[in-house]
Amino acid sequence: MTSASATTEILPERHEGVAAPAPASTVVIATLERAFGQTGVHTHSRTLHAGLTGIGQRCVVRTPIQGLSPWAPVFAVRPLILNRLKNKTWSTWWLRRWHEAALLGGLTRIVRSEPVAAVVAQCPVSARAAMEARDRVGQNFQVAMVCHFNYSEATEYRDKGELSNDRYFQKILATEKQVLENVDRVIYVSNWARQAVEKERGIRPKSSSVIWNGIEARVGPSQLRRSDIGLGPDDVVLISVGTLEPRKNQISLVRLFAKMSRRHPEAKLVLVGDGPSRGEIDAAIAELGITSKVRLLGFRRDVPDLLPLADLYVHASLLENCPIVLLEAARAGLPVAAVPAGGVPELLAALDGTAINLDDPACLDRLLTNPAVRKSSGQIARSAFERHFTREAMIEAYVRTLRLSADDGGGA
C-alpha cells in the first residue's frame, strides 16, 4: 500500500464462538438513516446491533430522529420548502446539515450519560458528529467509520441527480477526506473500496481494516412455491434483486437474457424490485418479445423466500461495494453470476461465482445447461457463505477490530 496508515485485513471467518465482551461500556451505532429500511446501510446497522447485543455487548443505535421533539419543526418544514423549490442540491445540503445537528445532540447526551467503548459511524457526516460529541464531553472512546460508498458520497449524490452544484460537490469531497483521515479507524466492506479511497483518492486514514458484510446464517422455512409467481417445475430460473435504476443495470441484463433465451428456451428471468427504470425495462421486454419469459415482481419483502425458487442468481450492476444480495443468494445455495464491477470480483472469487460478460450470450452456458454444475457451484457458495459471510463471522471481526474482548475491559 502507498498509504502510511496502519492497514489490516480482517476478513470474517467462522469460529466456534465469540468471546463475550465486558458489558460495562456501550457501542453506539451512529447513522443518518432511519432505524428501519431496506438499504445496505440499514441491513448493516441491524446486523451489527443484533450481533453485538447477542454476545452480551451493550449496543444502541442513534439516528437524528430519536428524541425528535426539539427538531420536529425543522424536519417538518423540509418537504414543504422542497415542493416549492424543487432543488435537489439544496435538499441534499439541508438533509446533511440538520440531520448532523440532530445526531450530534443525541450522541452528546448518550456519551454524557454512560461510558462508551466505541462509536461505529455509518457515513462521514455521522462520524464527524461522533468526533465532535467526543470533544464536547472529553471522553476517550474510539470512533470508527464504515465506508459504504463506492468511491465517494459526493459522486453518488451527483450520479443520482441529487447534487448539481460543483462547489458543494467539492466541499463534500473535502469533508470526506478530512473525516476519513481523522477517525480512529476506517472499516471498508471490500478490498476494492479501500483501494479506491486510499490509492486512487490518496486519502490516508490513521488505520483501516476490511470487514466483509455478514447476514443471518439461516432463515425460516418458506411456503412459497414456483407456481405462486408464474413459474413451472421445468423452468431454469434466473433471479435478480435490486432497485430498478440505471446503476443496477437491469436493462442490460434483460437484453442479454433475450439472447440467452434463444439458446436456452427453458430459461426464465425473475426481476425483484421497483424504481425509476421500470418503464424502460417494461418497454424493452415487450420490444424483445420475451414477455412470457420475464417476471417483474416489483418490490418484495420476502426475498429470502423467493431466492430458493431459482436455479441461478444473476447481477448486472455497474458498480457495487459488497452487495448483500449476493450473500443472500449464496446462503440460499444458489450459484452466483455477476458483472465483475467494484468489489464484486472478490465476492465471486470467494463464492466460486461466474463473471457475466454482457456482450456474450454464451457466458452462462455451463450453468444453464448442466444441473450438476449448478448444484456443485451452489454448494460451494453456501460453504463459503458459512465461513466468511455470516453475522457471527462479521461480529467476531468487529469485536477484534474494536478491541471489545473481556481481556481489554470492553474499551479502547
Protein Blocks (a to p, Z undefined) as FASTA:
>chain_A
ZZfbdcddddddddfbdcdddfkbccddddfbdfbdcbfklmmmmmmmmmmmmnopacdd
ddfkgoklmmmmmmmmmmmmmmmnopaklmmmmmmmmmmmmmmmmmmmmmmmpccfbdcd
fbfklmmmmmmmmmmnopabdcddddfbfkbmklmmmmnopafbfklmmmmmmmmmmmmm
mmmbdcdfbfklmmmmmmmnopacfbdcdddddddfbdcddfbdfklnopafkbccddde
ddddfklommmmmmmmmmmmmmmmmbccddedddjklmmmmmmmmmnopmmmpccebjaf
klmmmmmmpmbdcdfbfbdcbdfklmmmmmnopacddddehjlmmmmmmnopacddfklm
klmmmmmmmmklmmmmmmmmmmmmmmmmgmklmmmmmmmmnopafklnopZZ
